[in-house]
Amino acid sequence: MKINVLTLFPEMFDALKTSMLGRAMEKGLIDLNLVNFRDFTYDVHHHVDDAPYGGGAGMVLQIKPIKLALDSLSKTGKIVITAPQGQTFTQKTAQRWSNESELTFICGHYEGFDHRVYDLADEVVSIGDYVLTGGELPTMSMIDATSRLIPGVLGNAMSPKEESFSDGLLEYPQYTRPADFEGQKVPEILLSGNHEKIAYWRHQQALSTTLHFRPDLLRHRQLSDEEKKMLADLERLS
């Protein structure tokens, strides 16, 4: 996948060039193309922002350098803007985007964009109901969440299928050695070698974790008869 990022701070994205995503870039699975739209200004001071018409606090990013930066790309694929008014980014968004061959992100800064910039985008997305100083951190989060779903990026093909939100539930608890740490023991079922019972336990624990931490997710889930039984079993044990 090719990922274009229009930003005033391309150096911030060096963090993506480490660990799994860094290895994916080395393998050619991800092509990260950083474009500084300050390079597409033509005044002596390279201004990318200006005071808003009608007055008000702060400065607003101009449309012209952003449009020229987009026009410089041979392709753009789906164009995404991060902004508080956007649809909330979720795992389903990441799964949908991971099927794209190219994505382009436009990172805002200062007091936001000239409103005409939004006409350039296919989607406007937010990572939560709070405000950051710029769109770089949200964009990095979305790139990470999306890229790791691309086949070959993660070493284990099953990993993204078993993670939180992949099937609408939070992930089940996991353990590793030692089996007994200061009296805290790994559940016996995980040491049994019975894969069918382990799978049942994990699904049940995922339901329990979701019910405890994110009950809102279950309200939007069509529970199967088996899942209803799992929850009933948990209630009897509590």
Residue pairs with C-beta under 8 A, 6 or more apart in sequence:
1 29
1 30
1 31
1 98
1 100
1 101
1 102
1 103
1 147
1 150
2 31
2 33
2 75
2 77
2 101
2 102
2 103
3 30
3 31
3 32
3 33
3 102
3 103
3 104
3 105
3 143
3 147
4 33
4 35
4 73
4 76
4 77
4 102
4 103
4 104
4 105
5 13
5 32
5 33
5 34
5 35
5 104
5 105
5 107
5 139
5 143
6 35
6 37
6 66
6 69
6 70
6 104
6 105
6 106
6 107
7 13
7 34
7 35
7 36
7 37
7 105
7 107
7 135
7 136
7 139
8 36
8 37
8 38
8 48
8 107
8 109
8 134
9 107
9 109
9 134
9 136
10 34
10 35
10 36
12 136
12 137
12 140
13 32
13 34
13 136
13 140
15 140
16 22
16 32
16 140
16 143
16 144
17 25
17 32
20 148
20 153
20 154
21 30
21 143
21 144
21 147
21 148
21 153
24 30
24 147
24 150
24 152
24 153
25 31
25 32
27 152
29 150
29 152
29 153
30 147
30 150
30 153
32 143
33 73
35 69
35 72
35 73
37 48
37 65
37 66
37 68
37 69
38 46
38 48
38 65
39 69
40 64
40 65
40 66
40 68
40 69
40 72
41 47
41 48
41 65
47 62
48 61
48 62
48 65
49 59
49 60
49 61
49 62
49 109
49 110
50 59
50 60
50 62
51 59
51 60
52 58
52 59
52 60
52 111
56 111
57 111
58 110
58 111
59 110
59 111
60 110
60 111
60 112
60 113
60 114
61 108
61 109
61 110
61 112
61 113
61 114
61 117
62 114
63 113
63 114
63 116
63 117
63 120
66 106
66 113
66 117
66 120
67 117
67 120
70 76
70 79
70 104
70 106
70 120
73 104
75 102
76 102
76 104
77 100
77 101
77 102
77 103
77 104
78 97
78 100
78 102
78 103
78 104
78 122
78 123
79 104
79 105
79 106
79 120
79 121
79 122
79 123
80 103
80 104
80 105
80 106
80 121
80 122
80 123
80 124
80 125
80 142
81 105
81 106
81 108
81 113
81 117
81 118
81 120
81 121
81 123
81 124
81 125
81 135
82 105
82 106
82 107
82 108
82 124
82 125
82 126
82 127
82 135
82 138
82 139
82 142
83 108
83 112
83 113
83 118
83 124
83 125
83 126
83 135
84 126
84 129
84 130
84 131
85 124
85 126
86 123
86 124
86 125
86 126
87 93
87 123
87 124
87 125
87 126
88 125
88 126
88 127
88 128
89 125
89 126
89 127
89 138
89 141
89 142
89 145
90 165
91 145
91 164
91 165
91 166
92 165
93 125
93 142
93 146
94 142
94 145
94 146
94 149
95 149
97 103
97 142
97 146
98 146
98 147
98 149
98 150
103 146
105 135
105 139
105 142
105 143
106 113
106 117
106 120
106 121
106 135
107 134
107 135
107 136
107 139
108 134
108 135
109 133
109 134
109 135
118 124
125 138
125 142
126 138
127 138
127 141
127 142
132 138
147 153
148 154
148 160
149 160
151 157
154 160
160 166
161 167
162 171
163 171
164 170
164 171
168 217
168 220
168 221
169 206
169 207
169 209
169 210
169 217
169 221
170 206
170 209
170 210
170 213
170 214
170 217
171 206
171 209
172 201
172 202
172 203
172 205
172 206
172 209
173 205
173 209
175 186
175 187
175 190
179 185
179 186
179 191
180 186
187 201
189 197
189 198
189 201
190 198
190 201
192 198
200 230
203 227
203 230
204 230
204 233
204 234
207 218
207 227
207 230
207 231
207 234
208 231
208 234
210 217
210 218
211 218
211 231
211 234
223 231
